[in-house]
Amino acid sequence: MIVRKAEDKDIREMATIWAKAIGSYNEEVFSIFLKLGKCLLLEDESEKIATACYVPYNTVSWIGNVGVKPEKQRRGYGRRIMLELLDIIQQEGITSVRLDSTNAGYKLYKSFGFEDEYKTILYDISSIRGEAKTTDRLEDWMLELDKRAFGD
């Protein structure tokens, strides 16, 4: 079993692992993680099994897209990739780590000492018709909110 740094060429496979684990296929989110942070990929006998990513914000890091193929869960793969990811984050001098958890990952994260801060509710809006407003830049109020939350 090896854990290695993921590259752009791994995005499709990571999105497939995530889709099997969580039920949502999205290559773009992995592209963003690779652009702003790092992702890891766990392989065993040339099979890609698990993924985990993070984005640093100065001394704070956000972990996301931790997923293990369902048929490979409960075999230590999630723990192994999280250990590697947390080690990298610590080596970079990051002192605070946050994440959102699914019910499936909750016990794993608690075993690493993560504490509950809030409850997140996700809504599936895929069936809503109409066009969403998009922009190629963040509004000033968004940047200010981000700065208050994460610092300069």
N, C-alpha and C positions, 0 to 999 in steps of 0.2 A: 504494500500500500504506500502510495506517495501522495503528498500534497504539494502542489506547485502553484506558482503565480499564473493566473489566467491571462490570456491575450485576446485581442480582437477576434482572432480566428476561432476562439472557443465560445463566442457569444451564443450561437445557435444551440450548441449542446447544453450550455448553462440554462438557457431559457427553456429547453426541453425538460431538464431535471426539475426546474422550478415548477413547470406546468404539471408534471407528474406528482410532485410533492404537495403543491398548493392549489392547483387547478386553474392557474392563470398564466398564459404564455405571453411574454413581453420581452423582445430583444432589446428594445430601446432603453429600458431601465438598466440592463447590464452594460450597455454602451455608456450610459451616464456614469455608472459606478466606475468603470474603467478609465473614463476621462478625468473624473474628479478624485478618485481614490484607487483602491485595489480590490481585486477579487481573487479568491483561491479556488482551486478545483482539486477534488480528491479522486484519485484513480486507483483501482485495484485490478491487477491483471489486464491492463489496457481498457477496462471499462470505466467510464466516467460516472461517478456515483453521487457526489455531493458538491455543493457550491456554497460560498460565503463571501460577502463583500463588506467594505466599509469606506466611509468618506470622512477624512479628518477636517475639523474646524478648529484650528489652532490647538488648544489643549483638550478639546472634546472630539470624540469620534462617534459616528453613527453607523451601527452595524445593520445590514439588511440582506435580504435575499439568501438567507441560510436555508438550504433545502437538501434533503436526502431522498433519493428514489424510494417510493413506498416499500418495494420488495426488499430493500436493503436497510430499512429503519430498525432500530433497536439492536444494532450490532456494533455500536461504538463509533460509527463514521461521523455522526454529528458532533460528538464530543471531540474527536480527533481534529476535525477541521476548525472547530471553535478554539481549541488550544493553540493551534498554529496561528490563527487570525489574532487572537488576544496577545500572543507573544510578539507578533509584528507591530501591533499597535503600541504595546509597551516599549519596544525598542525605539519607536519614533518619539518617545517622550510624552505621549498623550496620557493624561491623568484621569480623564472621565470618559466612560463609554456608555452609550445609550442605544436602545433598540426597541422595536415593537415586537410583540410575540404573538404567534398563533397559539391556540390551545395545545397543539401537538408539540411545540417547542418550549412551552412554559416550564416544565420540570427541568429540562436541560439547562435553561438560563438561570433558574433559581439555584441549581447545583453549583453554578459558577459564582454565586453571590449577588446576582442582579436582584434589585428590589423593585417592587411595584411603585410607580409614580402616578399613573393615571390609567384609565381604561379607554381603549380606542374602539370606536364602532366604525365598521366599514360598510358602505352602501354600494350596491351594484347598480350603476346608472346606465348600463349598456343598452337598456331597452328604451331610454328616453330619446325621443326624436328631436330634430332641430340641430342647428349648428352651434358649436361651442365657440366662444370668443377666444382667440389665441393671440399671442404677442411674441415678439422676438426679444423682448427685454423685460426685466422686472420693474414693477412700479416702485416709486420712492418709498411708499408705505411698507412694501414687502421687504425692501432692503433694510429699512429702519427696524422692523420687527425681527428680522434675522440677526441684525447687529446686537439688539437688546438680548436676544436669546443666546447667542454664541460668542459675542464680543467682536472685536475688530478682526 
